[in-house]
Amino acid sequence: MFKFGIFGVTITSILLTACQSSSPLSQEEKNVQTLLGGITVTYKKSGEFDSLSSVATAPVVSDLPSAKDEAVTVATLRARRQISEFLNTDISSEKFTETVTSSLQQSSEIVGTQDKTVTTKIATQLRESIKQKSTAILRGSVVESQIYDPQKKTVTVTVSTGTKATTTSRQLETLMK
C-alpha cells in the first residue's frame, strides 16, 4: 500500500510537470540559438539577449585523485576564455551579424516571413545588448555540466551565462554580504 502511494505521487508529479512544460509560447517568447565558433548564443526573436554557453575539454593527465579536479579547472578556464574572446572580438565582427541574420531568417521561414532588413536590425540590437552587458555576462558565468569520459580520459565542461544566471549571481552575492 505504501509503495503504491509513492508510485502514484511520482506519476502524478511527472504528469503535472509535463503539462506545465508544454504550455504554448507566443512567437516573441521563443528563443533562437546560433552557434558561432564554439559559442552558442541564445536570444529572443526581438533581439533581446538570453544566454551564452561554451564547451571545452581537458585531458586527465594522471591517476591521482586530484587529476580530475585539475582537468575540470583547466576545461572551465578554457570555456570562460572562449566566452571572453567572443565578447572582445567576435561580437564586433560582421560575421556575427550575418550569422544571426541567417539564423533569424531560417527560423522565420518556419513560422512566417521576415524581411532581411528587419533581421539585420535585430542582429545589431542583439550585438549592442551583449556589448553593454559583457562585464556582467562574464561575472555571471557558471559551470552548467561536467562530464568525465574514462575511455578518452578527458573532462568536458559546459560554462553558461546569461540574464538568469547573472540575476541569480547578484542575489547570491547580496546574500553573502
Secondary structure as GFF3:
##gff-version 3
##sequence-region A 1 177
A	DSSP	alpha_helix	2	21	.	.	.	ID=ss1
A	DSSP	beta_strand	31	36	.	.	.	ID=ss2
A	DSSP	beta_strand	39	44	.	.	.	ID=ss3
A	DSSP	beta_strand	49	59	.	.	.	ID=ss4
A	DSSP	alpha_helix	67	88	.	.	.	ID=ss5
A	DSSP	three_ten_helix	90	92	.	.	.	ID=ss6
A	DSSP	alpha_helix	94	111	.	.	.	ID=ss7
A	DSSP	alpha_helix	116	132	.	.	.	ID=ss8
A	DSSP	alpha_helix	134	139	.	.	.	ID=ss9
A	DSSP	beta_strand	142	149	.	.	.	ID=ss10
A	DSSP	beta_strand	154	162	.	.	.	ID=ss11
A	DSSP	alpha_helix	163	176	.	.	.	ID=ss12
###
